[in-house]
């Protein structure tokens, strides 16, 4: 067996200065917590990140709902493209013609154009 360490995959380790080593346990009333959830949702952030951002006086960069939906659509398209490319490159897909791929790519281009228009508010 080789002395080299096998890459186990997953997320790379953070640098020591990027690790969050201290944990806080703030307590909230039900009313306070529901307000935090509402404000975090409006900002498009998880509650923990919202609390950290507010506590450190950092700017909250929230996206309009239409932009969030367009980004989700673009992410899905990217995932689908990667899956198809992997299958084509590894020879897992048999019997697909160039015309079928062209039709699929045109559909993808139309979806990307629609998502881009949504991002720009058109």
Buried (B, 14 or more C-beta within 10 A) or exposed (E): EEEEEEEEEEEEEEEEEEEEEEEEEEEEEEEEEEEBBEBBEEBBBEBEBBBBBBEEEEEBEBEEEEBEBBBEBBEEBEEEBEEBEEEEEEEEEEEEEEEEEEEBEEEBEEBBEEBEEBBEEE
